[in-house]
Amino acid sequence: MKLFLKEQLPLTLFYVLQLILVGLWYLLADERHSFSDAAYGALLSLVILGMYLFYRFYRHKKMYARLERPLGQMDQSLNELDEAPLAEAVSDLLRAQFQLYRTGLYDTQQKLDNHAAFINRWVHHMKTPVSVIQLSLQDMDLDDPAADGLQEEIDRLKKGLEMALYTSRLDKFEQDFKVEGVPLLDAVEKSIADNRQWFIRKGVYPEMDIHSDLIVITDAKWLEFMLGQVMDNAVKYSAETGKKVIFKAWNQNSKTLLEIRDEGIGIAKEDLGRVFDPYFTGNQGRHYHESTGMGLYLVREVSHKLGHLVEIESEQGEGTTVRFVFDR
């Protein structure tokens, strides 16, 4: 109704203005005509205008109601409107627009699916040469600095391939997760074992304070991925050898909390609010060129999809704490 009144307001004002002008001319042109005659003519004309506006509103009421109500779903725009020519034209336009939108959306989705499939195949193909290089490395002297450097590059390749694989799976997350009770201690120990070479190479030591009876409802695979990303940062940004990465978990009310605290270089205050943004590396990225700025972004996205909360606290020069909050 409001939209109809707004649309018809210029017509109504113009009509009233011409009534006033015609009425004045009618009175001034012939002195035999009285004011009551002019008023009666104006009233009759306004009644005719009102009848026309009522008829127009009745013919287009479905269209105005549809235009005033926000869409809940895209296909709601296809609901039948009035049979008036204007309403039918608007309905045809919305139907054509929706068809174009659906076609464009389908094409885009196909491209995304093809890209994700390509990334998955590429990552799996790349794992083969990495495995061959890893086997070749076993024949080398492990105390050789060249072998140690090669192992570090292999580990970096593995982490990069893993990140690419999980990033491509993120859009299909709903098809690739299984929620179950996961022992928190087992998940942390497995993640530490997967990253033990990284800990050893950097001279950083894990320390755990997690009870074996702590169970969280999550997806084990995605949880290990998140823990791996946080551990990678914790070890990478440790200031020097001999530092620790401390894992601590406890129950608090209806929540289970897991903290991963390092003793590294910390995060600048001006960067702290943006560490979960994609591709953001901040001041650390200027000193650690292998930083991609995607690790914590992926951690936040996966946590959100699993219904977990992830928080971060840091003080430059004192270390960083990443906290996961799980519902029990």
C-alpha positions as CSV (number, residue, x, y, z in Angstrom):
1,M,0.0,0.0,0.0
2,K,2.8,2.4,0.9
3,L,4.5,1.8,-2.5
4,F,1.2,2.4,-4.3
5,L,0.7,5.7,-2.5
6,K,4.2,6.8,-3.2
7,E,3.8,5.9,-6.9
8,Q,0.5,7.7,-7.3
9,L,1.4,10.8,-5.2
10,P,2.7,12.9,-8.2
11,L,-0.5,12.1,-10.2
12,T,-2.7,13.1,-7.2
13,L,-0.8,16.3,-6.6
14,F,-0.9,17.2,-10.3
15,Y,-4.6,16.4,-10.5
16,V,-5.4,18.6,-7.5
17,L,-3.3,21.4,-8.9
18,Q,-5.2,21.3,-12.2
19,L,-8.5,21.2,-10.3
20,I,-7.6,24.4,-8.5
21,L,-6.5,26.1,-11.7
22,V,-9.6,25.1,-13.6
23,G,-11.8,26.0,-10.7
24,L,-10.3,29.5,-10.5
25,W,-10.7,30.0,-14.2
26,Y,-14.3,28.7,-14.0
27,L,-15.2,31.3,-11.3
28,L,-13.3,34.2,-12.9
29,A,-14.5,33.6,-16.4
30,D,-18.2,33.8,-15.6
31,E,-19.5,35.7,-12.6
32,R,-22.8,33.8,-12.8
33,H,-21.0,30.6,-11.5
34,S,-20.9,30.4,-7.7
35,F,-18.2,28.9,-5.5
36,S,-20.5,26.0,-4.6
37,D,-20.8,25.1,-8.2
38,A,-17.0,25.0,-8.6
39,A,-16.7,23.0,-5.3
40,Y,-19.3,20.5,-6.5
41,G,-17.5,20.0,-9.8
42,A,-14.1,19.5,-8.0
43,L,-15.7,17.0,-5.5
44,L,-17.2,15.0,-8.4
45,S,-13.8,15.0,-10.2
46,L,-12.0,13.8,-7.0
47,V,-14.5,11.0,-6.6
48,I,-13.8,9.9,-10.1
49,L,-10.0,10.1,-9.4
50,G,-10.5,8.0,-6.2
51,M,-12.5,5.4,-8.2
52,Y,-9.6,5.2,-10.7
53,L,-7.0,4.8,-8.0
54,F,-9.0,2.1,-6.2
55,Y,-9.4,0.2,-9.5
56,R,-5.7,0.5,-10.3
57,F,-4.7,-0.6,-6.8
58,Y,-7.1,-3.6,-6.9
59,R,-5.7,-4.6,-10.3
60,H,-2.1,-4.5,-9.1
61,K,-2.3,-5.3,-5.4
62,K,-0.4,-8.6,-5.7
63,M,2.4,-6.9,-7.5
64,Y,2.7,-4.1,-4.9
65,A,2.6,-6.6,-2.1
66,R,5.3,-8.7,-3.8
67,L,7.5,-5.6,-4.4
68,E,7.1,-4.4,-0.7
69,R,7.9,-7.8,0.8
70,P,11.6,-8.9,0.8
71,L,12.4,-12.2,-0.8
72,G,13.1,-15.2,1.4
73,Q,14.2,-17.4,-1.5
74,M,15.1,-16.5,-5.1
75,D,12.2,-18.6,-6.6
76,Q,9.6,-16.6,-4.7
77,S,9.9,-14.0,-7.4
78,L,8.2,-16.5,-9.7
79,N,4.9,-16.3,-7.8
80,E,2.1,-15.4,-10.0
81,L,1.1,-11.7,-9.9
82,D,-2.0,-9.9,-11.1
83,E,-3.4,-10.4,-14.6
84,A,-3.0,-6.7,-15.5
85,P,-0.6,-6.0,-18.4
86,L,2.0,-4.2,-16.2
87,A,1.9,-7.0,-13.6
88,E,2.3,-9.6,-16.3
89,A,5.3,-7.7,-17.8
90,V,6.9,-7.4,-14.3
91,S,6.3,-11.2,-13.7
92,D,7.8,-12.1,-17.1
93,L,10.8,-9.9,-16.4
94,L,11.4,-11.5,-13.0
95,R,11.0,-15.0,-14.5
96,A,13.6,-14.2,-17.2
97,Q,16.0,-12.6,-14.7
98,F,15.7,-15.7,-12.4
99,Q,16.4,-18.0,-15.3
100,L,19.5,-16.0,-16.2
101,Y,20.6,-16.0,-12.6
102,R,20.1,-19.8,-12.3
103,T,22.0,-20.4,-15.5
104,G,24.9,-18.2,-14.4
105,L,25.0,-19.8,-11.0
106,Y,25.0,-23.3,-12.5
107,D,27.9,-22.3,-14.8
108,T,29.9,-20.8,-11.9
109,Q,29.2,-23.9,-9.7
110,Q,30.4,-26.1,-12.5
111,K,33.7,-24.1,-12.8
112,L,34.2,-24.3,-9.1
113,D,33.6,-28.0,-9.0
114,N,36.0,-28.6,-11.9
115,H,38.6,-26.4,-10.2
116,A,38.2,-28.3,-6.9
117,A,38.5,-31.6,-8.8
118,F,41.6,-30.4,-10.5
119,I,43.2,-29.3,-7.2
120,N,42.4,-32.7,-5.6
121,R,43.9,-34.6,-8.6
122,W,46.9,-32.3,-8.7
123,V,47.6,-32.7,-5.0
124,H,47.4,-36.5,-5.2
125,H,49.7,-36.5,-8.2
126,M,52.2,-34.3,-6.4
127,K,52.3,-36.7,-3.4
128,T,53.9,-39.3,-5.6
129,P,57.1,-37.4,-6.4
130,V,57.3,-36.1,-2.8
131,S,57.2,-39.7,-1.6
132,V,59.9,-40.7,-4.0
133,I,62.1,-37.9,-2.9
134,Q,61.4,-38.9,0.8
135,L,62.5,-42.5,0.0
136,S,65.6,-41.3,-1.7
137,L,66.5,-39.2,1.3
138,Q,66.6,-42.3,3.5
139,D,69.8,-43.3,1.7
140,M,71.5,-40.1,2.6
141,D,73.4,-39.4,5.8
142,L,70.9,-37.8,8.2
143,D,73.7,-35.8,9.8
144,D,74.4,-34.2,6.5
145,P,73.3,-30.5,6.5
146,A,72.2,-30.9,2.9
147,A,69.9,-33.9,3.9
148,D,68.5,-31.9,6.7
149,G,67.7,-29.0,4.4
150,L,66.2,-31.3,1.9
151,Q,64.0,-32.8,4.6
152,E,62.8,-29.4,5.6
153,E,61.8,-28.5,2.0
154,I,60.0,-31.9,1.7
155,D,58.1,-31.1,4.9
156,R,57.2,-27.7,3.6
157,L,55.9,-29.3,0.3
158,K,53.8,-31.7,2.3
159,K,52.3,-28.9,4.4
160,G,51.6,-26.8,1.3
161,L,49.9,-29.7,-0.5
162,E,47.8,-30.4,2.6
163,M,46.7,-26.8,2.8
164,A,45.8,-26.7,-0.9
165,L,43.8,-30.0,-0.5
166,Y,41.9,-28.8,2.6
167,T,41.2,-25.4,1.0
168,S,39.6,-27.0,-2.0
169,R,37.5,-29.2,0.2
170,L,36.2,-26.3,2.3
171,D,33.4,-25.4,-0.2
172,K,32.2,-29.0,0.0
173,F,32.6,-29.2,3.7
174,E,29.1,-30.5,4.4
175,Q,29.9,-33.6,2.3
176,D,33.3,-34.2,4.0
177,F,32.9,-34.3,7.7
178,K,31.7,-36.7,10.4
179,V,30.8,-35.5,13.9
180,E,31.7,-37.8,16.7
181,G,33.2,-37.9,20.2
182,V,36.9,-37.4,19.8
183,P,39.4,-37.9,22.7
184,L,41.2,-34.6,22.9
185,L,44.4,-36.1,24.2
186,D,44.6,-38.6,21.3
187,A,44.0,-35.8,18.7
188,V,46.7,-33.6,20.1
189,E,49.2,-36.4,20.4
190,K,48.6,-37.5,16.8
191,S,49.1,-33.9,15.6
192,I,52.3,-33.6,17.6
193,A,53.5,-36.9,16.2
194,D,52.8,-35.7,12.6
195,N,54.8,-32.6,13.3
196,R,57.6,-34.1,15.4
197,Q,60.3,-33.5,12.8
198,W,59.2,-29.8,12.7
199,F,59.5,-29.6,16.5
200,I,62.9,-31.3,16.4
201,R,64.3,-29.2,13.6
202,K,63.4,-26.0,15.4
203,G,64.4,-27.2,18.8
204,V,61.0,-26.5,20.3
205,Y,59.4,-28.9,22.7
206,P,55.7,-29.8,23.3
207,E,54.3,-29.9,26.8
208,M,50.8,-31.3,27.5
209,D,48.4,-30.9,30.4
210,I,45.3,-32.7,29.0
211,H,43.4,-35.4,30.9
212,S,42.7,-38.6,28.9
213,D,38.9,-38.4,29.7
214,L,38.3,-35.1,27.9
215,I,36.0,-35.8,24.9
216,V,34.9,-33.2,22.4
217,I,32.2,-33.5,19.7
218,T,33.9,-32.7,16.4
219,D,35.3,-34.1,13.3
220,A,38.6,-35.9,14.0
221,K,40.2,-35.2,10.6
222,W,39.4,-31.5,10.5
223,L,40.4,-31.1,14.1
224,E,43.8,-32.5,13.4
225,F,44.1,-30.2,10.4
226,M,43.3,-27.2,12.6
227,L,45.8,-28.3,15.3
228,G,48.4,-28.8,12.7
229,Q,48.0,-25.3,11.4
230,V,48.3,-23.8,14.9
231,M,51.3,-26.0,15.7
232,D,53.0,-25.0,12.5
233,N,52.7,-21.3,13.5
234,A,53.6,-21.9,17.1
235,V,56.9,-23.6,16.1
236,K,57.7,-21.4,13.2
237,Y,57.4,-18.2,15.2
238,S,59.2,-19.4,18.3
239,A,61.9,-16.9,19.0
240,E,64.7,-19.4,19.7
241,T,65.5,-23.0,20.4
242,G,64.6,-24.4,23.8
243,K,61.2,-22.8,23.8
244,K,58.0,-24.7,24.5
245,V,54.6,-25.1,23.0
246,I,52.2,-25.8,25.8
247,F,48.9,-27.7,25.3
248,K,46.3,-27.3,28.1
249,A,42.7,-28.4,28.2
250,W,40.0,-28.3,30.8
251,N,36.2,-28.3,31.2
252,Q,34.5,-25.0,32.1
253,N,30.7,-25.0,32.7
254,S,29.2,-26.5,29.5
255,K,32.4,-26.0,27.4
256,T,35.7,-27.7,26.9
257,L,38.6,-25.4,26.3
258,L,41.9,-26.2,24.6
259,E,44.7,-23.7,24.7
260,I,47.9,-23.9,22.6
261,R,50.4,-21.4,23.9
262,D,53.8,-20.7,22.5
263,E,56.8,-18.7,23.8
264,G,57.5,-17.1,20.5
265,I,57.8,-13.6,19.0
266,G,54.1,-12.8,19.5
267,I,51.9,-10.7,17.3
268,A,51.9,-6.9,17.0
269,K,48.9,-5.2,18.5
270,E,47.9,-3.6,15.3
271,D,47.9,-7.0,13.5
272,L,46.0,-9.0,16.1
273,G,42.5,-8.0,14.8
274,R,43.4,-9.2,11.3
275,V,45.2,-12.5,11.8
276,F,42.1,-14.5,10.7
277,D,41.8,-12.6,7.4
278,P,42.8,-14.5,4.3
279,Y,46.3,-13.8,3.0
280,F,47.2,-11.5,5.9
281,T,50.7,-12.0,7.1
282,G,51.3,-8.7,9.0
283,N,54.7,-7.9,10.4
284,Q,55.6,-11.6,10.8
285,G,55.3,-12.1,7.0
286,R,58.0,-9.6,6.4
287,H,60.5,-11.7,8.4
288,Y,59.1,-15.2,7.5
289,H,58.6,-15.2,3.7
290,E,57.1,-18.7,3.7
291,S,54.0,-17.3,5.5
292,T,50.9,-17.6,3.3
293,G,48.4,-15.9,5.6
294,M,46.0,-18.8,5.1
295,G,46.6,-21.0,8.1
296,L,44.6,-19.1,10.7
297,Y,41.9,-18.1,8.2
298,L,41.3,-21.8,7.4
299,V,41.3,-22.6,11.2
300,R,38.6,-20.0,11.7
301,E,36.5,-21.2,8.8
302,V,36.6,-24.8,9.8
303,S,35.9,-23.9,13.4
304,H,32.8,-21.9,12.4
305,K,31.5,-24.8,10.2
306,L,32.0,-27.3,13.1
307,G,30.3,-24.9,15.5
308,H,33.4,-24.3,17.6
309,L,34.9,-21.0,18.7
310,V,38.5,-20.0,18.1
311,E,40.1,-17.1,19.9
312,I,43.6,-15.7,19.9
313,E,45.6,-13.6,22.5
314,S,49.1,-12.4,22.0
315,E,51.7,-10.0,23.3
316,Q,54.6,-9.1,21.1
317,G,57.8,-10.7,22.4
318,E,55.9,-12.8,25.0
319,G,54.2,-15.4,22.8
320,T,50.7,-16.3,21.4
321,T,47.8,-18.3,22.8
322,V,45.2,-19.9,20.5
323,R,42.1,-21.1,22.3
324,F,39.5,-23.5,21.0
325,V,36.1,-23.6,22.7
326,F,34.0,-26.8,22.2
327,D,30.4,-27.4,23.3
328,R,30.0,-30.4,25.4
